Amino acid sequence: MKQPHIQCCSEDVAKMVILPGDPDRVKRVAMFLDEYNEIAYNREFRTITGKYKGMEVTITSTGIGGASACIALEELIACGGTHFIRIGSSGAVQSHVNIGDLIIATGAIREDGASKMYVKENYPAVSDHELVNTIKNNAEKLNYNHHLGIVRSHDSFYIDHEKELMDYWSEKGILGSDMETATLMVVGSLRGAKIASILNNVVLYDGNVKDGINDYVDNAKLAEEGERREIILALESLLEIHKNNALR
């Protein structure tokens, strides 16, 4: 049955899935594949399926925020997806996290609204252990600057007390902020899917949002390299899981 939002069927979707937020990033991931076909592009959900070193992989954009991300995840799971790695952007919540550094999320603060519609807040948002270990090991092999730890997922950039929240979570050791990781982890855990998240840092800590956007423009090359690295890291990590599963 074709899913109503992503417009995909089970034959369209691989078990291994990469989830960028931006539909344009789907096309940039495609450049790393050996071959691919665009399956559908409806609303914010753009999907391609192709092959990477012999492994079938699907790339689907989730749009902005947890509400659209969980729609994509639910429908991809219904189509047979089992392993999911988000590749997104983040703003740093620690001063030592630089532009282009990768944050490998072990868990997420649930300041999103979508995950709360599924389960109470005391249910944790955590990544899949095997996926995270595989990603971490590959980041070390590839010599990519990376940080491992907890992130914060939220629903708005422009609330009046955003800086106070950032300072609060910085004191608690949170590495970065995004808008989708917590929702994906919660829904994935509830549905029995394997979820991980790699975030490319594009905003330095201690700046306001508008200044951060200017920093992003000024540091475009570093941010672009971070995106390239998170794509390679996600593909290589899924490939390793795929090979390990084939041997079991």
Secondary structure, DSSP 8 states (H G I E B T S, - for coil): ---TTT---GGG--SEEEEESSHHHHHHHHTTSSEEEEEEEETTEEEEEEEETTEEEEEE---SSHHHHHHHHHHHHHTT--EEEEEEEEEESSTT--TT-EEEEEEEEE--STGGGTS-TTS-EE--HHHHHHHHHHHHHTT--EEEEEEEE-S-S--TTHHHHHHHHHHTT--EEESSHHHHHHHHHHHT-EEEEEEEEEE-TTS-HHHHHHHHHHTHHHHHHHHHHHHHHHHHHHHHHHHHHHH-
